[in-house]
Amino acid sequence: MKKLLILLVFLFLSDTVFAYNRASGKLIENIRVRPMVAFVLFEGCANYTKIYLTNDYYKSMLSVALTAAAAGKKVEVVFQNNASCATTEAQIEYIDVKF
């Protein structure tokens, strides 16, 4: 029984570690666009995150961010390289709009 309890504790702790690069239920407060990069500030985050505008996927991600911000929709965002919105200029992996 103790082994099962310890296993469950480690499972919950590992879920917290893997979820660190994810921010859920965030509003987009500001978007700053430069020639090849867009910076996005999410509610509750101290630092801007970035989207490089180097291909159609990233340009579409910026479009989704702009649409969500204009509609006042909450988003879930996942960052690359296990970064978080506490990381300075973390790169966004994807944005999921909550409808």
KOLMAR-880253 format. One line per 3 residues: for each residue x, y, z of C-alpha. Coordinates in nm, 4 decimals, decimal comma. Each point is the difference from the previous one (the first is absolute). Example, Ala and Ser with C-alpha at 12.3 -4.5 7.8 and 13.67 -1.06 7.14 Angstrom:
1,2300:-0,4500:0,7800 ~ 0,1370:0,3440:-0,0660
***
This chain:
0,0000:0,0000:0,0000 ~ 0,2858:0,2371:0,0822 ~ 0,1601:-0,0688:-0,3379
-0,3230:0,0893:-0,1758 ~ -0,0311:0,3220:0,1987 ~ 0,3595:0,0974:-0,0799
-0,0561:-0,0803:-0,3672 ~ -0,3092:0,2228:-0,0088 ~ 0,1873:0,2874:0,1670
0,2787:-0,0230:-0,2603 ~ -0,2574:-0,0139:-0,2774 ~ -0,1653:0,3219:0,1181
0,3352:0,1718:0,0441 ~ 0,1154:-0,0987:-0,3482 ~ -0,3241:0,1322:-0,1494
0,0724:0,3381:0,1609 ~ 0,3515:0,0028:-0,1443 ~ -0,1186:-0,0804:-0,3523
-0,2836:0,2526:0,0190 ~ 0,2401:0,2845:0,0793 ~ 0,0385:0,0920:-0,3670
-0,3781:0,0432:-0,0324 ~ -0,2127:0,3006:0,0953 ~ -0,3782:-0,0496:0,0036
-0,2873:0,2442:0,0126 ~ 0,2045:0,3069:-0,0904 ~ -0,1193:0,3157:-0,1699
0,2334:0,1708:-0,2441 ~ 0,0824:0,3442:0,1368 ~ 0,2248:0,1376:-0,2745
0,1490:-0,0964:-0,3366 ~ 0,3057:0,1770:-0,1390 ~ 0,0957:-0,0778:-0,3619
0,3464:0,0576:-0,1443 ~ 0,1240:-0,0842:-0,3536 ~ 0,0802:-0,3687:0,0661
-0,1349:-0,0641:0,3514 ~ -0,3156:0,0655:0,2008 ~ 0,0038:0,0393:0,3770
-0,3070:-0,1055:0,1994 ~ -0,0698:0,0903:0,3633 ~ -0,2378:-0,2322:0,1832
-0,2017:0,0870:0,3083 ~ 0,1975:-0,0732:0,3171 ~ 0,3335:-0,0318:-0,1812
0,2824:0,2402:0,0746 ~ 0,1774:-0,0489:-0,3330 ~ -0,0953:0,0079:-0,3653
0,0107:-0,3245:-0,1963 ~ 0,0907:-0,0137:-0,3673 ~ -0,1182:-0,1400:-0,3298
0,2525:0,0063:-0,2838 ~ -0,1746:0,0959:-0,3254 ~ 0,2162:-0,2216:-0,2209
-0,2626:-0,2358:-0,1450 ~ -0,3734:-0,0341:-0,0585 ~ -0,0571:-0,1982:0,3211
0,1412:0,2761:0,2190 ~ -0,1862:0,2677:-0,1961 ~ -0,3211:-0,1965:0,0555
0,0806:-0,0209:0,3715 ~ 0,0297:0,3798:0,0095 ~ -0,3347:0,0256:-0,1776
-0,1582:-0,2283:0,2617 ~ 0,1520:0,2098:0,2791 ~ -0,1300:0,3222:-0,1541
-0,3478:-0,1478:-0,0450 ~ -0,0123:-0,1320:0,3575 ~ 0,1188:0,3341:0,1372
-0,2574:0,1948:-0,2034 ~ -0,2810:-0,2335:0,1118 ~ 0,1134:-0,0012:0,3634
0,0295:-0,3805:0,0008 ~ 0,2159:-0,1928:0,2444 ~ 0,2775:-0,2118:-0,1451
0,2247:-0,2855:0,0994 ~ 0,3580:0,0439:-0,1107 ~ 0,2875:-0,2492:-0,0039
0,3616:0,1133:-0,0159 ~ 0,2971:-0,1664:-0,1680 ~ 0,2995:-0,1465:0,1862
-0,1841:-0,0352:0,3336 ~ -0,0086:0,3775:0,0368 ~ -0,2815:0,1900:0,1690
-0,1362:0,3518:-0,0073 ~ 0,2441:0,0724:0,2823 ~ 0,2826:-0,0568:-0,2498
0,1104:0,3106:-0,1874 ~ -0,1346:-0,0156:-0,3566 ~ -0,0963:-0,3676:0,0037
-0,0947:-0,1294:-0,3431 ~ -0,3592:-0,1173:-0,0431 ~ -0,0596:-0,3581:-0,1179
-0,3737:0,0396:-0,0571 ~ -0,3052:0,1982:0,1108 ~ -0,3363:-0,1633:0,0707
-0,3003:0,2370:0,0081 ~ -0,2700:-0,0802:0,2553 ~ -0,3527:0,0490:-0,1436
***
